[in-house]
Amino acid sequence: KDRERKVAQAAYAALLKQDAKPRTQAIAMLDKSEYTVRQQLLLIQLLGESRHATALPALQHYAGHEDSMLRAAAYIALAKLPGLKLADAVSKGVI
């Protein structure tokens, strides 16, 4: 419960601030395997809501994830990034 609260607080703070530091923290948190699928979904959503290019590598990674929920969340988040045409990126093998 404590870790879930920490993830939710970090996500909320990042959405409020929309600056680079919370995005970087969210990306770093995604790299840790100790987070539940639910927590990873929250972080992926946060990165999509940030609409920032720094989220692209992490979202690309999750677009190929074995878990279908994480993969779907990554595609939804990728679609929110400005300037990225998702269909073009998929057809060119970027994602």
C-alpha positions as CSV (number, residue, x, y, z in Angstrom):
1,K,0.0,0.0,0.0
2,D,2.8,2.4,0.9
3,R,4.6,1.9,-2.5
4,E,1.3,2.3,-4.4
5,R,0.7,5.6,-2.6
6,K,4.2,6.7,-3.5
7,V,3.6,5.9,-7.1
8,A,0.2,7.7,-7.1
9,Q,1.7,10.8,-5.4
10,A,4.6,10.9,-7.9
11,A,2.1,10.7,-10.8
12,Y,-0.1,13.3,-9.4
13,A,2.8,15.7,-8.7
14,A,4.1,15.2,-12.2
15,L,0.7,15.9,-13.8
16,L,0.5,19.1,-11.8
17,K,4.0,20.3,-12.6
18,Q,4.5,18.9,-16.1
19,D,8.3,19.5,-15.8
20,A,11.2,17.3,-16.7
21,K,12.1,16.0,-13.3
22,P,8.8,14.1,-12.6
23,R,8.9,12.6,-16.1
24,T,12.4,11.4,-15.5
25,Q,11.3,9.9,-12.2
26,A,8.4,8.2,-13.8
27,I,10.6,6.7,-16.5
28,A,13.1,5.5,-13.9
29,M,10.2,4.0,-11.9
30,L,9.0,2.1,-14.9
31,D,12.4,0.5,-15.3
32,K,12.0,-1.2,-11.9
33,S,10.4,-4.6,-12.1
34,E,9.0,-4.4,-8.5
35,Y,6.0,-2.4,-9.6
36,T,2.7,-4.0,-10.2
37,V,1.0,-3.9,-13.6
38,R,-1.5,-1.4,-12.2
39,Q,1.4,0.9,-11.1
40,Q,3.1,0.6,-14.4
41,L,-0.1,1.5,-16.2
42,L,-0.4,4.6,-14.1
43,L,3.1,5.6,-14.9
44,I,2.6,4.9,-18.6
45,Q,-0.5,7.1,-18.6
46,L,1.4,9.8,-16.8
47,L,4.0,9.8,-19.6
48,G,1.4,10.0,-22.2
49,E,-0.3,13.0,-20.4
50,S,3.1,14.7,-20.3
51,R,3.0,14.9,-24.1
52,H,6.8,15.3,-24.0
53,A,9.4,13.7,-26.2
54,T,11.5,12.5,-23.3
55,A,8.8,9.8,-22.7
56,L,9.2,8.3,-26.2
57,P,11.9,5.7,-25.5
58,A,10.1,4.3,-22.5
59,L,6.8,4.2,-24.3
60,Q,8.4,2.6,-27.3
61,H,9.8,-0.1,-25.0
62,Y,6.3,-0.8,-23.5
63,A,4.7,-0.8,-27.0
64,G,6.5,-4.1,-27.4
65,H,5.8,-5.4,-23.9
66,E,4.6,-9.0,-23.5
67,D,1.7,-7.8,-21.3
68,S,-1.2,-6.7,-23.5
69,M,-2.5,-4.2,-21.1
70,L,0.8,-2.4,-20.8
71,R,1.3,-2.6,-24.5
72,A,-2.2,-1.1,-25.2
73,A,-1.5,1.7,-22.6
74,A,1.8,2.5,-24.3
75,Y,0.1,2.9,-27.7
76,I,-2.6,5.1,-26.2
77,A,0.2,7.2,-24.5
78,L,2.2,7.3,-27.7
79,A,-0.8,8.6,-29.6
80,K,-0.9,11.7,-27.3
81,L,2.7,12.7,-28.1
82,P,2.6,15.7,-30.5
83,G,4.2,15.3,-33.8
84,L,4.2,11.5,-33.7
85,K,2.0,9.9,-36.3
86,L,1.4,6.6,-34.7
87,A,0.4,4.7,-37.9
88,D,3.5,6.0,-39.7
89,A,5.7,5.1,-36.7
90,V,4.3,1.5,-36.7
91,S,4.6,1.1,-40.4
92,K,8.2,2.3,-40.4
93,G,9.1,-0.1,-37.5
94,V,9.9,2.7,-35.1
95,I,7.4,1.2,-32.7
